[in-house]
Amino acid sequence: GVITNRERHPSSFDVVHMKDAIGNSFATQLPTFLKYQILAKATNYRFLFPMERISAPPLLKRETRLAGKQ
């Protein structure tokens, strides 16, 4: 993942905007991002994100589903 922007909010959480390897953009709170980054270092992954929050784009899901039927 690549950090594309960081929003600073005084007296609140900072928000980090990111883009993953296939081009999906998403945002997360900075403390959440740091927690997963520390876990990623401990497990030798570059970045590790909660998979239940990340979904593939509909077109990629369709292509994957159709490739599985062939």
CHARMM-style PDB file with segment names, atoms N, HN, CA, C and O in Angstrom:
ATOM      1  N   GLY     1       0.815  -1.178   0.000  1.00  0.00      PROA
ATOM      2  CA  GLY     1       0.000   0.000   0.000  1.00  0.00      PROA
ATOM      3  C   GLY     1       0.862   1.246   0.000  1.00  0.00      PROA
ATOM      4  O   GLY     1       1.980   1.241   0.516  1.00  0.00      PROA
ATOM      5  N   VAL     2       0.339   2.311  -0.580  1.00  0.00      PROA
ATOM      6  HN  VAL     2      -0.569   2.315  -0.999  1.00  0.00      PROA
ATOM      7  CA  VAL     2       1.038   3.585  -0.663  1.00  0.00      PROA
ATOM      8  C   VAL     2       0.162   4.664  -0.043  1.00  0.00      PROA
ATOM      9  O   VAL     2      -1.020   4.774  -0.366  1.00  0.00      PROA
ATOM     10  N   ILE     3       0.742   5.456   0.844  1.00  0.00      PROA
ATOM     11  HN  ILE     3       1.702   5.366   1.107  1.00  0.00      PROA
ATOM     12  CA  ILE     3       0.010   6.573   1.441  1.00  0.00      PROA
ATOM     13  C   ILE     3      -0.064   7.689   0.413  1.00  0.00      PROA
ATOM     14  O   ILE     3       0.965   8.141  -0.090  1.00  0.00      PROA
ATOM     15  N   THR     4      -1.280   8.138   0.096  1.00  0.00      PROA
ATOM     16  HN  THR     4      -2.115   7.771   0.504  1.00  0.00      PROA
ATOM     17  CA  THR     4      -1.450   9.205  -0.884  1.00  0.00      PROA
ATOM     18  C   THR     4      -1.741  10.548  -0.237  1.00  0.00      PROA
ATOM     19  O   THR     4      -1.461  11.592  -0.827  1.00  0.00      PROA
ATOM     20  N   ASN     5      -2.298  10.539   0.968  1.00  0.00      PROA
ATOM     21  HN  ASN     5      -2.526   9.691   1.447  1.00  0.00      PROA
ATOM     22  CA  ASN     5      -2.651  11.789   1.633  1.00  0.00      PROA
ATOM     23  C   ASN     5      -2.831  11.533   3.125  1.00  0.00      PROA
ATOM     24  O   ASN     5      -3.174  10.426   3.538  1.00  0.00      PROA
ATOM     25  N   ARG     6      -2.599  12.556   3.917  1.00  0.00      PROA
ATOM     26  HN  ARG     6      -2.320  13.455   3.581  1.00  0.00      PROA
ATOM     27  CA  ARG     6      -2.843  12.479   5.362  1.00  0.00      PROA
ATOM     28  C   ARG     6      -3.597  13.732   5.776  1.00  0.00      PROA
ATOM     29  O   ARG     6      -3.115  14.848   5.584  1.00  0.00      PROA
ATOM     30  N   GLU     7      -4.781  13.543   6.346  1.00  0.00      PROA
ATOM     31  HN  GLU     7      -5.173  12.636   6.503  1.00  0.00      PROA
ATOM     32  CA  GLU     7      -5.594  14.655   6.844  1.00  0.00      PROA
ATOM     33  C   GLU     7      -5.349  14.794   8.337  1.00  0.00      PROA
ATOM     34  O   GLU     7      -5.493  13.832   9.091  1.00  0.00      PROA
ATOM     35  N   ARG     8      -4.987  15.974   8.750  1.00  0.00      PROA
ATOM     36  HN  ARG     8      -4.871  16.756   8.137  1.00  0.00      PROA
ATOM     37  CA  ARG     8      -4.772  16.222  10.175  1.00  0.00      PROA
ATOM     38  C   ARG     8      -6.022  16.884  10.750  1.00  0.00      PROA
ATOM     39  O   ARG     8      -6.500  17.889  10.224  1.00  0.00      PROA
ATOM     40  N   HSD     9      -6.543  16.315  11.827  1.00  0.00      PROA
ATOM     41  HN  HSD     9      -6.155  15.499  12.255  1.00  0.00      PROA
ATOM     42  CA  HSD     9      -7.718  16.836  12.509  1.00  0.00      PROA
ATOM     43  C   HSD     9      -7.329  17.129  13.955  1.00  0.00      PROA
ATOM     44  O   HSD     9      -7.104  16.198  14.728  1.00  0.00      PROA
ATOM     45  N   PRO    10      -7.247  18.391  14.332  1.00  0.00      PROA
ATOM     46  CA  PRO    10      -6.863  18.727  15.710  1.00  0.00      PROA
ATOM     47  C   PRO    10      -7.831  18.100  16.726  1.00  0.00      PROA
ATOM     48  O   PRO    10      -9.045  18.090  16.520  1.00  0.00      PROA
ATOM     49  N   SER    11      -7.285  17.595  17.794  1.00  0.00      PROA
ATOM     50  HN  SER    11      -6.299  17.603  17.962  1.00  0.00      PROA
ATOM     51  CA  SER    11      -8.056  16.976  18.887  1.00  0.00      PROA
ATOM     52  C   SER    11      -8.866  15.773  18.428  1.00  0.00      PROA
ATOM     53  O   SER    11      -9.885  15.443  19.034  1.00  0.00      PROA
ATOM     54  N   SER    12      -8.427  15.128  17.380  1.00  0.00      PROA
ATOM     55  HN  SER    12      -7.599  15.397  16.888  1.00  0.00      PROA
ATOM     56  CA  SER    12      -9.131  13.966  16.870  1.00  0.00      PROA
ATOM     57  C   SER    12      -8.124  13.052  16.169  1.00  0.00      PROA
ATOM     58  O   SER    12      -6.920  13.306  16.197  1.00  0.00      PROA
ATOM     59  N   PHE    13      -8.623  12.000  15.550  1.00  0.00      PROA
ATOM     60  HN  PHE    13      -9.602  11.793  15.528  1.00  0.00      PROA
ATOM     61  CA  PHE    13      -7.754  11.094  14.809  1.00  0.00      PROA
ATOM     62  C   PHE    13      -7.341  11.713  13.486  1.00  0.00      PROA
ATOM     63  O   PHE    13      -8.127  12.416  12.851  1.00  0.00      PROA
ATOM     64  N   ASP    14      -6.118  11.456  13.072  1.00  0.00      PROA
ATOM     65  HN  ASP    14      -5.479  10.885  13.588  1.00  0.00      PROA
ATOM     66  CA  ASP    14      -5.702  11.809  11.722  1.00  0.00      PROA
ATOM     67  C   ASP    14      -6.184  10.700  10.788  1.00  0.00      PROA
ATOM     68  O   ASP    14      -6.289   9.540  11.187  1.00  0.00      PROA
ATOM     69  N   VAL    15      -6.475  11.071   9.543  1.00  0.00      PROA
ATOM     70  HN  VAL    15      -6.389  12.013   9.218  1.00  0.00      PROA
ATOM     71  CA  VAL    15      -6.953  10.117   8.552  1.00  0.00      PROA
ATOM     72  C   VAL    15      -5.880   9.940   7.485  1.00  0.00      PROA
ATOM     73  O   VAL    15      -5.338  10.917   6.969  1.00  0.00      PROA
ATOM     74  N   VAL    16      -5.580   8.686   7.161  1.00  0.00      PROA
ATOM     75  HN  VAL    16      -6.021   7.893   7.581  1.00  0.00      PROA
ATOM     76  CA  VAL    16      -4.583   8.368   6.145  1.00  0.00      PROA
ATOM     77  C   VAL    16      -5.307   7.792   4.931  1.00  0.00      PROA
ATOM     78  O   VAL    16      -6.054   6.822   5.054  1.00  0.00      PROA
ATOM     79  N   HSD    17      -5.086   8.392   3.756  1.00  0.00      PROA
ATOM     80  HN  HSD    17      -4.479   9.181   3.657  1.00  0.00      PROA
ATOM     81  CA  HSD    17      -5.642   7.885   2.505  1.00  0.00      PROA
ATOM     82  C   HSD    17      -4.567   7.035   1.843  1.00  0.00      PROA
ATOM     83  O   HSD    17      -3.407   7.437   1.752  1.00  0.00      PROA
ATOM     84  N   MET    18      -4.971   5.849   1.378  1.00  0.00      PROA
ATOM     85  HN  MET    18      -5.913   5.522   1.451  1.00  0.00      PROA
ATOM     86  CA  MET    18      -4.004   4.911   0.804  1.00  0.00      PROA
ATOM     87  C   MET    18      -4.518   4.349  -0.508  1.00  0.00      PROA
ATOM     88  O   MET    18      -5.712   4.399  -0.803  1.00  0.00      PROA
ATOM     89  N   LYS    19      -3.585   3.810  -1.293  1.00  0.00      PROA
ATOM     90  HN  LYS    19      -2.615   3.769  -1.053  1.00  0.00      PROA
ATOM     91  CA  LYS    19      -3.919   3.111  -2.535  1.00  0.00      PROA
ATOM     92  C   LYS    19      -3.185   1.778  -2.503  1.00  0.00      PROA
ATOM     93  O   LYS    19      -1.985   1.730  -2.234  1.00  0.00      PROA
ATOM     94  N   ASP    20      -3.916   0.686  -2.779  1.00  0.00      PROA
ATOM     95  HN  ASP    20      -4.891   0.725  -2.997  1.00  0.00      PROA
ATOM     96  CA  ASP    20      -3.288  -0.633  -2.735  1.00  0.00      PROA
ATOM     97  C   ASP    20      -2.660  -0.992  -4.077  1.00  0.00      PROA
ATOM     98  O   ASP    20      -2.669  -0.186  -5.007  1.00  0.00      PROA
ATOM     99  N   ALA    21      -2.120  -2.195  -4.173  1.00  0.00      PROA
ATOM    100  HN  ALA    21      -2.113  -2.850  -3.417  1.00  0.00      PROA
ATOM    101  CA  ALA    21      -1.349  -2.612  -5.347  1.00  0.00      PROA
ATOM    102  C   ALA    21      -2.181  -2.671  -6.624  1.00  0.00      PROA
ATOM    103  O   ALA    21      -1.637  -2.493  -7.714  1.00  0.00      PROA
ATOM    104  N   ILE    22      -3.485  -2.917  -6.515  1.00  0.00      PROA
ATOM    105  HN  ILE    22      -3.927  -3.061  -5.630  1.00  0.00      PROA
ATOM    106  CA  ILE    22      -4.312  -2.992  -7.723  1.00  0.00      PROA
ATOM    107  C   ILE    22      -5.092  -1.713  -7.978  1.00  0.00      PROA
ATOM    108  O   ILE    22      -5.963  -1.684  -8.847  1.00  0.00      PROA
ATOM    109  N   GLY    23      -4.791  -0.649  -7.231  1.00  0.00      PROA
ATOM    110  HN  GLY    23      -4.083  -0.673  -6.525  1.00  0.00      PROA
ATOM    111  CA  GLY    23      -5.364   0.664  -7.506  1.00  0.00      PROA
ATOM    112  C   GLY    23      -6.580   1.055  -6.696  1.00  0.00      PROA
ATOM    113  O   GLY    23      -7.146   2.121  -6.939  1.00  0.00      PROA
ATOM    114  N   ASN    24      -7.008   0.242  -5.745  1.00  0.00      PROA
ATOM    115  HN  ASN    24      -6.548  -0.623  -5.548  1.00  0.00      PROA
ATOM    116  CA  ASN    24      -8.140   0.609  -4.896  1.00  0.00      PROA
ATOM    117  C   ASN    24      -7.703   1.665  -3.896  1.00  0.00      PROA
ATOM    118  O   ASN    24      -6.643   1.538  -3.282  1.00  0.00      PROA
ATOM    119  N   SER    25      -8.510   2.705  -3.727  1.00  0.00      PROA
ATOM    120  HN  SER    25      -9.371   2.808  -4.226  1.00  0.00      PROA
ATOM    121  CA  SER    25      -8.218   3.747  -2.748  1.00  0.00      PROA
ATOM    122  C   SER    25      -9.134   3.585  -1.547  1.00  0.00      PROA
ATOM    123  O   SER    25     -10.299   3.218  -1.694  1.00  0.00      PROA
ATOM    124  N   PHE    26      -8.613   3.854  -0.367  1.00  0.00      PROA
ATOM    125  HN  PHE    26      -7.666   4.152  -0.247  1.00  0.00      PROA
ATOM    126  CA  PHE    26      -9.406   3.789   0.850  1.00  0.00      PROA
ATOM    127  C   PHE    26      -8.758   4.666   1.900  1.00  0.00      PROA
ATOM    128  O   PHE    26      -7.624   5.115   1.733  1.00  0.00      PROA
ATOM    129  N   ALA    27      -9.476   4.906   2.979  1.00  0.00      PROA
ATOM    130  HN  ALA    27     -10.397   4.541   3.115  1.00  0.00      PROA
ATOM    131  CA  ALA    27      -8.980   5.742   4.067  1.00  0.00      PROA
ATOM    132  C   ALA    27      -9.144   4.992   5.382  1.00  0.00      PROA
ATOM    133  O   ALA    27     -10.060   4.186   5.544  1.00  0.00      PROA
ATOM    134  N   THR    28      -8.244   5.269   6.313  1.00  0.00      PROA
ATOM    135  HN  THR    28      -7.500   5.923   6.181  1.00  0.00      PROA
ATOM    136  CA  THR    28      -8.319   4.669   7.640  1.00  0.00      PROA
ATOM    137  C   THR    28      -7.762   5.660   8.652  1.00  0.00      PROA
ATOM    138  O   THR    28      -7.022   6.577   8.295  1.00  0.00      PROA
ATOM    139  N   GLN    29      -8.118   5.471   9.901  1.00  0.00      PROA
ATOM    140  HN  GLN    29      -8.719   4.727  10.191  1.00  0.00      PROA
ATOM    141  CA  GLN    29      -7.578   6.343  10.943  1.00  0.00      PROA
ATOM    142  C   GLN    29      -6.117   6.002  11.170  1.00  0.00      PROA
ATOM    143  O   GLN    29      -5.722   4.842  11.051  1.00  0.00      PROA
ATOM    144  N   LEU    30      -5.323   6.992  11.490  1.00  0.00      PROA
ATOM    145  HN  LEU    30      -5.644   7.934  11.586  1.00  0.00      PROA
ATOM    146  CA  LEU    30      -3.887   6.790  11.652  1.00  0.00      PROA
ATOM    147  C   LEU    30      -3.551   5.754  12.729  1.00  0.00      PROA
ATOM    148  O   LEU    30      -2.691   4.910  12.478  1.00  0.00      PROA
ATOM    149  N   PRO    31      -4.176   5.768  13.912  1.00  0.00      PROA
ATOM    150  CA  PRO    31      -3.830   4.733  14.902  1.00  0.00      PROA
ATOM    151  C   PRO    31      -4.092   3.319  14.384  1.00  0.00      PROA
ATOM    152  O   PRO    31      -3.328   2.404  14.691  1.00  0.00      PROA
ATOM    153  N   THR    32      -5.148   3.126  13.610  1.00  0.00      PROA
ATOM    154  HN  THR    32      -5.768   3.869  13.360  1.00  0.00      PROA
ATOM    155  CA  THR    32      -5.446   1.819  13.031  1.00  0.00      PROA
ATOM    156  C   THR    32      -4.366   1.427  12.038  1.00  0.00      PROA
ATOM    157  O   THR    32      -3.907   0.285  12.031  1.00  0.00      PROA
ATOM    158  N   PHE    33      -3.960   2.367  11.205  1.00  0.00      PROA
ATOM    159  HN  PHE    33      -4.333   3.295  11.210  1.00  0.00      PROA
ATOM    160  CA  PHE    33      -2.907   2.117  10.220  1.00  0.00      PROA
ATOM    161  C   PHE    33      -1.612   1.719  10.913  1.00  0.00      PROA
ATOM    162  O   PHE    33      -0.956   0.763  10.498  1.00  0.00      PROA
ATOM    163  N   LEU    34      -1.238   2.439  11.963  1.00  0.00      PROA
ATOM    164  HN  LEU    34      -1.771   3.215  12.300  1.00  0.00      PROA
ATOM    165  CA  LEU    34       0.013   2.149  12.665  1.00  0.00      PROA
ATOM    166  C   LEU    34      -0.024   0.777  13.325  1.00  0.00      PROA
ATOM    167  O   LEU    34       0.975   0.059  13.335  1.00  0.00      PROA
ATOM    168  N   LYS    35      -1.184   0.417  13.877  1.00  0.00      PROA
ATOM    169  HN  LYS    35      -1.995   1.001  13.869  1.00  0.00      PROA
ATOM    170  CA  LYS    35      -1.324  -0.896  14.510  1.00  0.00      PROA
ATOM    171  C   LYS    35      -1.070  -2.006  13.493  1.00  0.00      PROA
ATOM    172  O   LYS    35      -0.345  -2.955  13.793  1.00  0.00      PROA
ATOM    173  N   TYR    36      -1.642  -1.908  12.317  1.00  0.00      PROA
ATOM    174  HN  TYR    36      -2.231  -1.137  12.074  1.00  0.00      PROA
ATOM    175  CA  TYR    36      -1.453  -2.936  11.297  1.00  0.00      PROA
ATOM    176  C   TYR    36      -0.051  -2.898  10.708  1.00  0.00      PROA
ATOM    177  O   TYR    36       0.480  -3.937  10.316  1.00  0.00      PROA
ATOM    178  N   GLN    37       0.558  -1.713  10.639  1.00  0.00      PROA
ATOM    179  HN  GLN    37       0.126  -0.869  10.957  1.00  0.00      PROA
ATOM    180  CA  GLN    37       1.924  -1.621  10.132  1.00  0.00      PROA
ATOM    181  C   GLN    37       2.898  -2.317  11.089  1.00  0.00      PROA
ATOM    182  O   GLN    37       3.812  -3.010  10.643  1.00  0.00      PROA
ATOM    183  N   ILE    38       2.709  -2.139  12.392  1.00  0.00      PROA
ATOM    184  HN  ILE    38       1.966  -1.576  12.754  1.00  0.00      PROA
ATOM    185  CA  ILE    38       3.558  -2.811  13.385  1.00  0.00      PROA
ATOM    186  C   ILE    38       3.372  -4.323  13.293  1.00  0.00      PROA
ATOM    187  O   ILE    38       4.347  -5.073  13.352  1.00  0.00      PROA
ATOM    188  N   LEU    39       2.130  -4.773  13.149  1.00  0.00      PROA
ATOM    189  HN  LEU    39       1.338  -4.164  13.100  1.00  0.00      PROA
ATOM    190  CA  LEU    39       1.852  -6.201  12.995  1.00  0.00      PROA
ATOM    191  C   LEU    39       2.486  -6.735  11.711  1.00  0.00      PROA
ATOM    192  O   LEU    39       3.001  -7.852  11.691  1.00  0.00      PROA
ATOM    193  N   ALA    40       2.449  -5.947  10.650  1.00  0.00      PROA
ATOM    194  HN  ALA    40       2.030  -5.039  10.666  1.00  0.00      PROA
ATOM    195  CA  ALA    40       3.047  -6.371   9.376  1.00  0.00      PROA
ATOM    196  C   ALA    40       4.552  -6.560   9.523  1.00  0.00      PROA
ATOM    197  O   ALA    40       5.109  -7.512   8.976  1.00  0.00      PROA
ATOM    198  N   LYS    41       5.212  -5.675  10.247  1.00  0.00      PROA
ATOM    199  HN  LYS    41       4.759  -4.902  10.691  1.00  0.00      PROA
ATOM    200  CA  LYS    41       6.653  -5.815  10.454  1.00  0.00      PROA
ATOM    201  C   LYS    41       6.966  -7.076  11.252  1.00  0.00      PROA
ATOM    202  O   LYS    41       7.965  -7.747  10.995  1.00  0.00      PROA
ATOM    203  N   ALA    42       6.119  -7.392  12.210  1.00  0.00      PROA
ATOM    204  HN  ALA    42       5.307  -6.847  12.418  1.00  0.00      PROA
ATOM    205  CA  ALA    42       6.344  -8.571  13.041  1.00  0.00      PROA
ATOM    206  C   ALA    42       6.152  -9.863  12.251  1.00  0.00      PROA
ATOM    207  O   ALA    42       6.749 -10.888  12.581  1.00  0.00      PROA
ATOM    208  N   THR    43       5.323  -9.817  11.214  1.00  0.00      PROA
ATOM    209  HN  THR    43       4.838  -8.985  10.946  1.00  0.00      PROA
ATOM    210  CA  THR    43       5.043 -11.020  10.424  1.00  0.00      PROA
ATOM    211  C   THR    43       5.726 -10.999   9.060  1.00  0.00      PROA
ATOM    212  O   THR    43       5.432 -11.837   8.208  1.00  0.00      PROA
ATOM    213  N   ASN    44       6.638 -10.046   8.846  1.00  0.00      PROA
ATOM    214  HN  ASN    44       6.877  -9.364   9.538  1.00  0.00      PROA
ATOM    215  CA  ASN    44       7.410  -9.920   7.604  1.00  0.00      PROA
ATOM    216  C   ASN    44       6.565  -9.604   6.376  1.00  0.00      PROA
ATOM    217  O   ASN    44       6.959  -9.949   5.262  1.00  0.00      PROA
ATOM    218  N   TYR    45       5.417  -8.960   6.548  1.00  0.00      PROA
ATOM    219  HN  TYR    45       5.097  -8.679   7.453  1.00  0.00      PROA
ATOM    220  CA  TYR    45       4.631  -8.461   5.430  1.00  0.00      PROA
ATOM    221  C   TYR    45       4.872  -6.968   5.316  1.00  0.00      PROA
ATOM    222  O   TYR    45       5.159  -6.301   6.311  1.00  0.00      PROA
ATOM    223  N   ARG    46       4.754  -6.436   4.087  1.00  0.00      PROA
ATOM    224  HN  ARG    46       4.521  -6.978   3.279  1.00  0.00      PROA
ATOM    225  CA  ARG    46       4.953  -5.001   3.918  1.00  0.00      PROA
ATOM    226  C   ARG    46       3.832  -4.233   4.614  1.00  0.00      PROA
ATOM    227  O   ARG    46       4.096  -3.354   5.434  1.00  0.00      PROA
ATOM    228  N   PHE    47       2.596  -4.559   4.291  1.00  0.00      PROA
ATOM    229  HN  PHE    47       2.382  -5.273   3.624  1.00  0.00      PROA
ATOM    230  CA  PHE    47       1.438  -3.989   4.970  1.00  0.00      PROA
ATOM    231  C   PHE    47       0.438  -5.105   5.173  1.00  0.00      PROA
ATOM    232  O   PHE    47       0.351  -6.026   4.361  1.00  0.00      PROA
ATOM    233  N   LEU    48      -0.304  -5.025   6.235  1.00  0.00      PROA
ATOM    234  HN  LEU    48      -0.233  -4.276   6.894  1.00  0.00      PROA
ATOM    235  CA  LEU    48      -1.322  -6.022   6.527  1.00  0.00      PROA
ATOM    236  C   LEU    48      -2.578  -5.269   6.916  1.00  0.00      PROA
ATOM    237  O   LEU    48      -2.559  -4.460   7.844  1.00  0.00      PROA
ATOM    238  N   PHE    49      -3.664  -5.528   6.215  1.00  0.00      PROA
ATOM    239  HN  PHE    49      -3.679  -6.185   5.461  1.00  0.00      PROA
ATOM    240  CA  PHE    49      -4.910  -4.819   6.473  1.00  0.00      PROA
ATOM    241  C   PHE    49      -5.992  -5.818   6.850  1.00  0.00      PROA
ATOM    242  O   PHE    49      -5.920  -6.987   6.472  1.00  0.00      PROA
ATOM    243  N   PRO    50      -6.990  -5.364   7.590  1.00  0.00      PROA
ATOM    244  CA  PRO    50      -8.092  -6.260   7.936  1.00  0.00      PROA
ATOM    245  C   PRO    50      -8.874  -6.624   6.676  1.00  0.00      PROA
ATOM    246  O   PRO    50      -9.470  -5.748   6.050  1.00  0.00      PROA
ATOM    247  N   MET    51      -8.881  -7.886   6.300  1.00  0.00      PROA
ATOM    248  HN  MET    51      -8.396  -8.598   6.808  1.00  0.00      PROA
ATOM    249  CA  MET    51      -9.466  -8.303   5.032  1.00  0.00      PROA
ATOM    250  C   MET    51     -10.973  -8.106   4.982  1.00  0.00      PROA
ATOM    251  O   MET    51     -11.525  -7.954   3.892  1.00  0.00      PROA
ATOM    252  N   GLU    52     -11.653  -8.104   6.108  1.00  0.00      PROA
ATOM    253  HN  GLU    52     -11.204  -8.227   6.993  1.00  0.00      PROA
ATOM    254  CA  GLU    52     -13.099  -7.926   6.074  1.00  0.00      PROA
ATOM    255  C   GLU    52     -13.494  -6.510   5.660  1.00  0.00      PROA
ATOM    256  O   GLU    52     -14.650  -6.274   5.310  1.00  0.00      PROA
ATOM    257  N   ARG    53     -12.566  -5.579   5.694  1.00  0.00      PROA
ATOM    258  HN  ARG    53     -11.626  -5.771   5.978  1.00  0.00      PROA
ATOM    259  CA  ARG    53     -12.874  -4.197   5.322  1.00  0.00      PROA
ATOM    260  C   ARG    53     -12.493  -3.885   3.879  1.00  0.00      PROA
ATOM    261  O   ARG    53     -12.897  -2.854   3.342  1.00  0.00      PROA
ATOM    262  N   ILE    54     -11.726  -4.759   3.253  1.00  0.00      PROA
ATOM    263  HN  ILE    54     -11.398  -5.597   3.690  1.00  0.00      PROA
ATOM    264  CA  ILE    54     -11.257  -4.502   1.901  1.00  0.00      PROA
ATOM    265  C   ILE    54     -11.978  -5.446   0.957  1.00  0.00      PROA
ATOM    266  O   ILE    54     -12.029  -6.654   1.190  1.00  0.00      PROA
ATOM    267  N   SER    55     -12.530  -4.892  -0.101  1.00  0.00      PROA
ATOM    268  HN  SER    55     -12.489  -3.911  -0.290  1.00  0.00      PROA
ATOM    269  CA  SER    55     -13.246  -5.690  -1.070  1.00  0.00      PROA
ATOM    270  C   SER    55     -12.693  -5.396  -2.457  1.00  0.00      PROA
ATOM    271  O   SER    55     -12.363  -4.252  -2.768  1.00  0.00      PROA
ATOM    272  N   ALA    56     -12.595  -6.415  -3.279  1.00  0.00      PROA
ATOM    273  HN  ALA    56     -12.864  -7.345  -3.026  1.00  0.00      PROA
ATOM    274  CA  ALA    56     -12.130  -6.226  -4.647  1.00  0.00      PROA
ATOM    275  C   ALA    56     -13.197  -5.475  -5.438  1.00  0.00      PROA
ATOM    276  O   ALA    56     -14.384  -5.581  -5.130  1.00  0.00      PROA
ATOM    277  N   PRO    57     -12.788  -4.723  -6.448  1.00  0.00      PROA
ATOM    278  CA  PRO    57     -13.765  -4.028  -7.283  1.00  0.00      PROA
ATOM    279  C   PRO    57     -14.684  -5.041  -7.972  1.00  0.00      PROA
ATOM    280  O   PRO    57     -14.264  -6.166  -8.245  1.00  0.00      PROA
ATOM    281  N   PRO    58     -15.929  -4.655  -8.256  1.00  0.00      PROA
ATOM    282  CA  PRO    58     -16.885  -5.596  -8.863  1.00  0.00      PROA
ATOM    283  C   PRO    58     -16.379  -6.229 -10.159  1.00  0.00      PROA
ATOM    284  O   PRO    58     -16.618  -7.414 -10.395  1.00  0.00      PROA
ATOM    285  N   LEU    59     -15.686  -5.465 -11.002  1.00  0.00      PROA
ATOM    286  HN  LEU    59     -15.492  -4.502 -10.810  1.00  0.00      PROA
ATOM    287  CA  LEU    59     -15.192  -6.022 -12.261  1.00  0.00      PROA
ATOM    288  C   LEU    59     -14.153  -7.114 -12.005  1.00  0.00      PROA
ATOM    289  O   LEU    59     -14.158  -8.143 -12.682  1.00  0.00      PROA
ATOM    290  N   LEU    60     -13.265  -6.900 -11.035  1.00  0.00      PROA
ATOM    291  HN  LEU    60     -13.262  -6.065 -10.485  1.00  0.00      PROA
ATOM    292  CA  LEU    60     -12.265  -7.913 -10.698  1.00  0.00      PROA
ATOM    293  C   LEU    60     -12.929  -9.158 -10.118  1.00  0.00      PROA
ATOM    294  O   LEU    60     -12.513 -10.276 -10.419  1.00  0.00      PROA
ATOM    295  N   LYS    61     -13.955  -8.975  -9.290  1.00  0.00      PROA
ATOM    296  HN  LYS    61     -14.293  -8.066  -9.045  1.00  0.00      PROA
ATOM    297  CA  LYS    61     -14.692 -10.119  -8.745  1.00  0.00      PROA
ATOM    298  C   LYS    61     -15.327 -10.934  -9.873  1.00  0.00      PROA
ATOM    299  O   LYS    61     -15.276 -12.164  -9.871  1.00  0.00      PROA
ATOM    300  N   ARG    62     -15.927 -10.222 -10.840  1.00  0.00      PROA
ATOM    301  HN  ARG    62     -15.968  -9.223 -10.841  1.00  0.00      PROA
ATOM    302  CA  ARG    62     -16.580 -10.892 -11.966  1.00  0.00      PROA
ATOM    303  C   ARG    62     -15.562 -11.678 -12.788  1.00  0.00      PROA
ATOM    304  O   ARG    62     -15.806 -12.833 -13.137  1.00  0.00      PROA
ATOM    305  N   GLU    63     -14.417 -11.054 -13.101  1.00  0.00      PROA
ATOM    306  HN  GLU    63     -14.219 -10.115 -12.817  1.00  0.00      PROA
ATOM    307  CA  GLU    63     -13.388 -11.734 -13.890  1.00  0.00      PROA
ATOM    308  C   GLU    63     -12.873 -12.979 -13.166  1.00  0.00      PROA
ATOM    309  O   GLU    63     -12.647 -14.015 -13.792  1.00  0.00      PROA
ATOM    310  N   THR    64     -12.691 -12.876 -11.865  1.00  0.00      PROA
ATOM    311  HN  THR    64     -12.875 -12.035 -11.357  1.00  0.00      PROA
ATOM    312  CA  THR    64     -12.221 -14.010 -11.073  1.00  0.00      PROA
ATOM    313  C   THR    64     -13.257 -15.134 -11.079  1.00  0.00      PROA
ATOM    314  O   THR    64     -12.912 -16.308 -11.217  1.00  0.00      PROA
ATOM    315  N   ARG    65     -14.524 -14.762 -10.928  1.00  0.00      PROA
ATOM    316  HN  ARG    65     -14.804 -13.809 -10.816  1.00  0.00      PROA
ATOM    317  CA  ARG    65     -15.602 -15.747 -10.915  1.00  0.00      PROA
ATOM    318  C   ARG    65     -15.707 -16.453 -12.270  1.00  0.00      PROA
ATOM    319  O   ARG    65     -15.858 -17.673 -12.327  1.00  0.00      PROA
ATOM    320  N   LEU    66     -15.625 -15.676 -13.365  1.00  0.00      PROA
ATOM    321  HN  LEU    66     -15.502 -14.685 -13.318  1.00  0.00      PROA
ATOM    322  CA  LEU    66     -15.725 -16.261 -14.700  1.00  0.00      PROA
ATOM    323  C   LEU    66     -14.514 -17.136 -15.023  1.00  0.00      PROA
ATOM    324  O   LEU    66     -14.657 -18.160 -15.691  1.00  0.00      PROA
ATOM    325  N   ALA    67     -13.334 -16.749 -14.563  1.00  0.00      PROA
ATOM    326  HN  ALA    67     -13.217 -15.917 -14.021  1.00  0.00      PROA
ATOM    327  CA  ALA    67     -12.129 -17.548 -14.799  1.00  0.00      PROA
ATOM    328  C   ALA    67     -12.220 -18.891 -14.079  1.00  0.00      PROA
ATOM    329  O   ALA    67     -11.691 -19.892 -14.562  1.00  0.00      PROA
ATOM    330  N   GLY    68     -12.881 -18.913 -12.939  1.00  0.00      PROA
ATOM    331  HN  GLY    68     -13.310 -18.099 -12.546  1.00  0.00      PROA
ATOM    332  CA  GLY    68     -13.035 -20.148 -12.175  1.00  0.00      PROA
ATOM    333  C   GLY    68     -13.987 -21.136 -12.831  1.00  0.00      PROA
ATOM    334  O   GLY    68     -13.875 -22.341 -12.608  1.00  0.00      PROA
ATOM    335  N   LYS    69     -14.931 -20.640 -13.645  1.00  0.00      PROA
ATOM    336  HN  LYS    69     -15.023 -19.661 -13.827  1.00  0.00      PROA
ATOM    337  CA  LYS    69     -15.908 -21.512 -14.302  1.00  0.00      PROA
ATOM    338  C   LYS    69     -15.340 -22.181 -15.549  1.00  0.00      PROA
ATOM    339  O   LYS    69     -15.897 -23.172 -16.022  1.00  0.00      PROA
ATOM    340  N   GLN    70     -14.254 -21.663 -16.082  1.00  0.00      PROA
ATOM    341  HN  GLN    70     -13.802 -20.858 -15.697  1.00  0.00      PROA
ATOM    342  CA  GLN    70     -13.696 -22.214 -17.332  1.00  0.00      PROA
ATOM    343  C   GLN    70     -12.864 -23.435 -17.092  1.00  0.00      PROA
ATOM    344  OT1 GLN    70     -12.328 -24.012 -18.037  1.00  0.00      PROA
TER     345      GLN     70
END
